[in-house]
């Protein structure tokens, strides 16, 4: 590569903005329901679901787990939970992200943990 081409490549690289970097936060989920539950996390700002790809987080009766996710700072993330095998008993936004909720959304903030209590 000649000097002019190298200089042009460096200038172009300096002008192209860097891709938005994802922040990481954790969701600590506790299942207080009488049976196993499944959980998904839904972004309100973009078409994104965690864990995604048709997967869900499974919590057995009485189980707790912490799940780290990569999100964008300031992004609203809402949880949807339902009894495993019974999507009529729901918490948060439910399995289709369409139930209204007052306290099921959290703001993505780097290195923070949101606590989700699922149950009666």
C-alpha positions, 0 to 999 in steps of 0.5 A: 500500500502506498503512502497516500492510500495508507493516509486515506485509510487512516483518515477514513477510519478516524471519520467513521464513528465507532459502533455503539458499545453494549453495557452489561447489567444483571437481572437477579430473578427469584421464583416464588411461584408454586411451579417452574416459571419461564422468563424473557427480557424485552427491550422497549426501544428496539426489537430485541429479546433476551435470551433470544432465538426462541430460548427462555430462562427457566427457573424451577420452583424456589430457584433464583439465578442471576443473568447478565445481559448486554444492553444499551445504556438508558434502554428500557428492559421489561420482563415477561414471565409465565408458568412453565406450560401455562401461558395464561398465568403471567407476570410482567409483560407476559410471553407476548410482551403485550400485558400492561405492567406498572413495575416490570421495567428497568433502565439499562445501567452499566454494572448494576443489578435489577431484582425480579420477584416472580410469584403470587 
